[in-house]
Amino acid sequence: MLRGDFAAAWNISDRILQRRARAGERTHELPRHWQWLWDGRALTGARVLVHCYHGLGDTIQFVRLLPRLHERCATVALWAQPALLDLLRDAPGIDRLVALHDGAPGIARDCDVELMELPHILRLMPDEIPARVPYLGSQFPRAGRDPRQPPRIGLCWRAGDWNAARSVPESALAPLARLRGVQWFSLQYPALPTPFPMRNLACRDLRVFAQRLCSLDLVISVDTLSAHLAGALGLPTWTLLPADCDWRWMRARADSPWYPTMRLIRQPQVGGWENVIGQVASMLKIHAWAFPRERAAGEPAKALDSRLRGNDKSRATAEYSA
């Protein structure tokens, strides 16, 4: 899947599923994020309960697949994290939305699947990923870019504690602090001490948080909830990735088939956050707010990358850096 070879991945997954069925393996005693639920049966005409057993960002990313599932099922119920319910109420493909809790769901159904099993169930291919955005929060007002005002940029530099490699050390953020003419907003929740002056936008209510994101000109985030939410809202987003990134971002791509308004900025080697932040600072100096589709009427991505390597980078540095 890192290679983008989803077909091979599904063949491997089929063999694993068959092995589990022969061995009678069960997972109900494992932590929820390690459990598998789908037993390989056809879902045509079934009442399906979709469990959200992974992170909030995972749910935001994969909820886009529910309309595809609904095309073959009788009904789709989503057992989702309580923090997401208000945000997901208008999401397509859901007949019933229920808060995830400990214990049994208490919902009549014919089949259970976990949300992140849907790519396998649907035999999804990279060029078939539903990527029309926004698929969440389409009714939220959007900020129009005012070139007379400093850009409003949200920054999330720390991911969840379970994977420290996804977080950018505060010491590496110094080049961003030196940029002039930028309004910075922290997207960290719970709130953290900021490495340089910025206002806090994050909050517990994710629907309110999504509306606040829509007031920004650009979201810059590590691989965590903020990146997925901004991508689902169709906002210009730069996602900062470690060298050993998750499969969903694939390899050696600056774009993402999941989020058409997102640019991926990758470490060249493990721990190379200084390179990543340096590239971000250079791009901000030439006002390269979005990638790739938001720039479709302007400068192509390859031209932008060329400018970052060429003379315009020096000119932009002279104009905008401290």
N, C-alpha and C positions, 0 to 999 in steps of 0.2 A: 504493500500500500504506500510505503514511502516512495517507491518507484512509480506510483500511479498505475500499477498493474493489478487493478481490482479483480479482474477475472481470475487470475491465479489465486488471489486471496480467498475468493469464494469457493474455489475448488478445494483448497486446504480446509476451509471452514466446514464444508460438507463432510469431509473425511473425519474431522474431529467430532462433528455432531453424530455421525454414524457410530463411531467408537464409543461415545458416551452412551448412546442408546443400547448398544450391545452389552456394555458393562453395567447398565442400570445406575449410572452415576447420578447423584442428586447434590444440590448445592444449597439447600435451604438453611443449613447451619453455618454457611460462610458469611462474611460481611457482605452487605447488599451489593457493593460495587464489584464484587468478584463472582456474583451469581449469574448463571445463564438461565433463561426461562423458556425460550422457544425450543420446541422439540422436533421441529422440522415439518410439522403437519401443514397442509394447505389451509389458507385463511379465507378462501372464497366463501362468501355468505356467512361468515362467523361473526359473533360478537367478541370483539378483541379488547382486552385491557392492556394498555401500554404503561409499564412501570418506568419511572424516572429514578434510577438508582445511582446515577453518577452526579457530577457537579452541576451547578447552575448554568455555567457556560455550555456544558454538553447538552443540556436540555434546550437551551436557546438555539444551538447549532442544528440539532437534529429534529426539532419540532416541525421544520419545513417539510419533512417527509410524510407527515400525517395525511395530507390530501392524497398522496399516492397510495398509501395504505387503505384509505377510505374507499378508493375506487374498486377495491376487490372485496371489501368487508361489508357486513350488514351495518354494524355500528362500531365506533371507536370511542372508548373512554380513556382519558389520560389521568393517571395517578401521579400528580406532579408535586414538586416541592412547594410548600405554602408560600414562600417568598415570591414565587413566580405567578401565582394565580391571577392577580389583577392584570398583569402584563399579558397573560395568555388568553384572557377571556374572549378576545376578538380574533384569535388565531384560527385559520381555516382547518377543516378536516377533523374537528373535535365535536362529538355529540354530547359528551359529558366530561366535565372537568372536576376532579376531586382532589382534596388535599392529601398528600402522602403523609402517613403516620406509621407508628410501630404496630405490628400485628397484621392480621388479615385485612384486605381491602373492603370486604363486605359488599362486593359489586357482582351482580350476575353476569357471567361471561362464558364463552366457549373456549377461549384460548388466552394465554398470557404471553406477552413478549416484553423485552426490555427495550427502551427507546433506541439505544445504540446497536441493537441487533437489526434494526430496520434496513441499513444498507445491505446486509447479507440477505435478508428476507426478500428485498426488492431487486436483488442482483444489480445494484446500482453501479454505474460506470462513471468515470470522472467527467465525461462530456454530457452526462445525463443529470448531473446534480441540479436540482431546482435552485436557481440563483437569482430570481427576480427579487429585487429589494426596493423598498422595505417590505418585509413580510411580517414584521411586528411594528406597532406604533405608527402606521401609515397616516393616522389622523392627527399626530402631534405636529404643531407648528414648527417650521424649519427656519433657522437663521439664514438670512441672505448675507452673503459676503459683502461687507462694506469696505472698499479699498481705502477709504479715508480714515478708518479706525484700525488700531492695532489688532492683529488676529487673536482670536480667543482659542486657546489650545489647552485641551485637557491632557493630563499626564498620569499614568498609572505605572509605577516602577517596581512594585512589589506584588508577586503572585502569592498563592496559598503557601502555607508553611510546609506542606508535604513534599514540595519539590523546589528547594532553594535555588537550583540551577536556572530557573525561569526568571528570577528576580535580578534587577540591576542594582549593584551596590550604589549607595548614595554618593560615594566619592567619584564614581564615573560620570555623574550628572553635571559636573562643574561646567562643561562647555555650554550647556543649555542656560545655566544661570547667567552667563556672560552675554547672552543675546539681548540686544536692545529692541524695543518696539514690539514686545510680545506680552499679551495678558495670559498668565499661566493659572490653571485651575487644577487642583488635586482631585483625582478620582479614586482615592484610597478610602476603603471602608473596612473596618473601623478606621477613623482618622488617625494618621500618623504625623509626627513632626515632619515638616517639609524641609527638604535640603536647601531651598531658597524660597523667597516670598511667593506665595500663591494662595488663592482662595479655595476653600473646600467645596466641592459640588456633590460628593457622594452622600448617600443616605440609605437607611434601611429599606425604605419603600422603593422597590425597583421600578415601578411605573413612574414615580416622580423622578427617579434617577434618569430613566430613559428620556423623559421630557427635558431634563436639564442638559443631557448630552446633545439634544437637538438644537440647543442654543450655541453650540461651539462651531468653530470653523474647521477644526481638526481634532481627532482623538489619537494620542500616541500611547500605546499600552503594551505591556508584556502579555504573554499568553495566559489570560485569565478572563474572568467574566466581562470586564469592561470592553475587551477587544471583540468578543462575540456579540455583545449587546450593540455596540456601535456598528458592527458589520451587518447585523440583522436589521438595524434601523436605516441602513443605506447611507451611513455617514462616511466622509473621508476619514480613513483610519490607517495608521501605520502600526503594524504589529512587530514587536521586537522579539526575535527568536534566538534561543541558544543553539549552538552548533548541533547538538544531539536533540533535535526537536521531535515533537509528537508526530505520528504518522499523518495526521490530517493536513499538515502543512507541506507534505511531500519534500522533495529535495530540489535544491538549486532553482527554485522559482521565486520570482519577485512578486507574483500575483497569486491569487487563490481562487480556485473554481468554486469555493463555497461563498465567497464574499466579493462581488465585483468592484466595490469601492475601496478595497483594502490593498495596501502594499505591504509586503513582507521584507523586513530588514534583518538579516541573519548575521550571527557571529561567524567570522572567517575561521576561527578555531575556538576550542573550548575555553571559556573564560574571557573571550575577547569583547567584552562590553565597551571598552574604550573605542574600538573601531566602529561599533554600532552607533554609539552616541555621536561620534565624530561625523558619521554619514548623516545622521539626523540633523545635526547642527548645520552642515553644509546645505542640505536640502531646504531648511528653513530660511537660510540666508538668501536663496533665490526664489522664495515664496512658492515652492513646489507643493501646494497644499494637498493634492489628491492623486490617487493612482488606482487603476488606470482609466476607468470609464469617465470619471468626473473631468478628466483632462482631454477627453476625446475630441472636443472642438478646438483644442489648443495644441500644446506641444506633446508629441508622442513620447512614450516612456523611454525609448532608446535615445531620443534626442536629449531628454532630461539627463539621463545617465552620462551622455557625452559631455554635457555642460558641466556636470559635477567633476569630470576629469580634466576639463579644459580651462581656457582662460576666463570664462564667465564666472567660474568658481572664485577666482582671485578677485575679480571685480566685485562680486557679491559680498565677499568677505570684507573688502575695504569699505563697502557701503554700510553693512549691517552689523558687523561684529564690534565688540567693545575695543 
